[in-house]
Amino acid sequence: MHPTEGRGAWWRTTAFRITLLHLALTLLGTLALSGLAWWATTRFALNQIADEVARDTSVLAQAAQLGGPRNLALAIDARIAADRSGTQYFLLAAPDGQRLAGNLAAAPPAFGWQRLSLTGPGVPPGEVLALATPLPAGLLVVARDLAPVRQQERFLLGAAGWVGGGALLLGLGGGLLIARGVTRRAAAMDAALARVQAGEMAHRLPARPGGDEFDRLARRINTALDRVQGLMQTLRQVTDDIAHDLRTPLNRLRQRLDLALRTGSGDEAWRAEAEGAIAECDQLLEIFAALLRIAQVEAGARRAGFTLFDISAVAATVAEVYAPAAEERGQRLRTAIAPGIALLGDRDLITQMLANLLDNAVKHGREEGEVTLRLAPGMLTIADDGPGIPAAQRDAVLRRFTRLDAARATPGSGLGLALVAAVAELHGMQLSLGDAAPGLVVALTWGDGQSGSL
Amino acid sequence: MKILLVEDDPETAAFVKRGLTEAGHIVDHAADGRDGLFLASDATYDVLVVDRMLPQLDGLGMLRALRAAGIRTPALFLTARAGVGDRVEGLEAGADDYLGKPFAFAELLARVNALARRPPLAAAPTLLKVADLEMDLLKRSVSRGGQRIDLQPREFRLLEFLLRRAGEVVTRTMLLEGVWDFHFDPKTSVVETHISRLRAKLEQPGAPALIHTSRGAGYCLRAPD
């Protein structure tokens, strides 16, 4: 068992509860339908019996009119003899109540339609529907046994019971099957997620291709897990990088202080050591600040502060700042800046991005060489004619703390291009490193979404 | 100068207070925003140094309340946050300058001095002069000892910034922000390069120095001793 909450009783599953509800509704429906059928059938049968009784009465009354009481008595006897079902009852009584013909024991107390209970020896107990009609010759009673109707009613009730019971059983069985299926799928997902929770970040939920809503849900959860895992890996990478790259300067700082403590003497020496230590600290703090800034940019929170600004002016200023540095190295800094290009973005970040790029170009460009900054609508390139970056390493230099061997001799934290990449991403710009043959050309391109007019 | 320091961290407060006192200033200290607001309401201070994160009432709230009450004492805003958005927020709340933590004490001192001496905006002179160095802002010309000096536009702007703060220490970051609107430190020697090129043009061999390097702090343009 995995260490999550218990699996839970089967009757507490959603599937089972839905099954129960479904069953209740089915039963109610069956009941209503049966009731309706019962009522309609009974009424129909009763009407039919009443019709027969009325027809017999009218036929017999006609016989009495044509042939007199005797003829009527004969007709009744003939009918009784012909009735094989034994459900027909007749009575012809003289006005004084004496029975002249028929198989009913006694005359009913009143005229008209009525229901009579059959009692007496040799007669099965039952109920009959009777019509008592006064004739000149006496009282004519025609009755029919209601037992077939009752039997039909019983049959209907029995059928309803079977159908209802069957539906109940089938529904219950089906519900349990569904509940088991759903519970099993849910349990599988639960178990898989429990493994992820326990630290197996690479574990994924089972999901069939195509599949039902469970598979879609599983795929969605898997995608979310992929994203979480990716973020965690990035975070781990950054943490490792920080741990590794901060240890070096911290170590240097410690050694310096250690040495100062052991050998330092005299105010001047202490002063020099303290200044050196502060310089080391500043470098550390700078790395922290750069990392924080990259994280802040990557988080995308800065987008809220976007304004429309003149990137041409920014590019010109950055070129101006780095012009003396280029001249110091005997380089020619050439600019081709189209005036008045507007960009929607963070002015400070774009400034820093351009400064980082130009700083790199001046630092790594060839001495006595040429550095070029070009700005056109939707496109900015900065090129140098130094050693460039091998194609295989161009992706790597955009990551934090990557410093190519050739650059290790020059000062820098290895965070400059990482910030450039983050700022470009924030502004929806495409960043590409290319070969300037010789040298490196960095190109930034952006679409109309980031452009505007001032 | 009378300075109010509003800072909740006792270590930082002691460090700043000691430094400012050694520089000859009188420093009062408040440990939270409410006390700070109460003390600053007197308007008897020359400069306020306010930390952003404070208990009771944060630095932004304190400055807003103060400015709403019509107290215009120049304020330097300190923050541990590195973001540019924070700088804008601080300035909008009524701060006059902004300094990210951690900072070098020389940087803080230079900025506090600059704040206290900030001249009224209306009095914009057209001629800036230190010793035998003259800058005519209308003609955009510079001369030393009557000898005309040709400066590139970028050198002209740098010199103008220094001349307007003649006698004060100006740090690298103040130059980066004030001259080029760079609100980050490029950590390369760009500023030093600019200064040394400007120096080369202003100080012909044999002429006394005008731009002095203040060790560990920045630069100061002043008449030769």
Boltz contact constraints between the chains, C-beta under 6 A:
constraints:
  - contact:
      token1: [A, 285]
      token2: [B, 102]
      max_distance: 6.0
  - contact:
      token1: [A, 286]
      token2: [B, 187]
      max_distance: 6.0
  - contact:
      token1: [A, 289]
      token2: [B, 82]
      max_distance: 6.0
  - contact:
      token1: [A, 292]
      token2: [B, 82]
      max_distance: 6.0
  - contact:
      token1: [A, 293]
      token2: [B, 82]
      max_distance: 6.0
  - contact:
      token1: [A, 296]
      token2: [B, 83]
      max_distance: 6.0
  - contact:
      token1: [A, 305]
      token2: [B, 85]
      max_distance: 6.0
  - contact:
      token1: [A, 317]
      token2: [B, 180]
      max_distance: 6.0
  - contact:
      token1: [A, 320]
      token2: [B, 154]
      max_distance: 6.0
  - contact:
      token1: [A, 321]
      token2: [B, 180]
      max_distance: 6.0
  - contact:
      token1: [A, 321]
      token2: [B, 190]
      max_distance: 6.0
  - contact:
      token1: [A, 324]
      token2: [B, 193]
      max_distance: 6.0
  - contact:
      token1: [A, 324]
      token2: [B, 194]
      max_distance: 6.0
  - contact:
      token1: [A, 324]
      token2: [B, 197]
      max_distance: 6.0
  - contact:
      token1: [A, 325]
      token2: [B, 190]
      max_distance: 6.0
  - contact:
      token1: [A, 325]
      token2: [B, 193]
      max_distance: 6.0
  - contact:
      token1: [A, 328]
      token2: [B, 193]
      max_distance: 6.0
  - contact:
      token1: [A, 348]
      token2: [B, 84]
      max_distance: 6.0
  - contact:
      token1: [A, 348]
      token2: [B, 183]
      max_distance: 6.0
  - contact:
      token1: [A, 352]
      token2: [B, 184]
      max_distance: 6.0
  - contact:
      token1: [A, 355]
      token2: [B, 186]
      max_distance: 6.0
  - contact:
      token1: [A, 359]
      token2: [B, 188]
      max_distance: 6.0
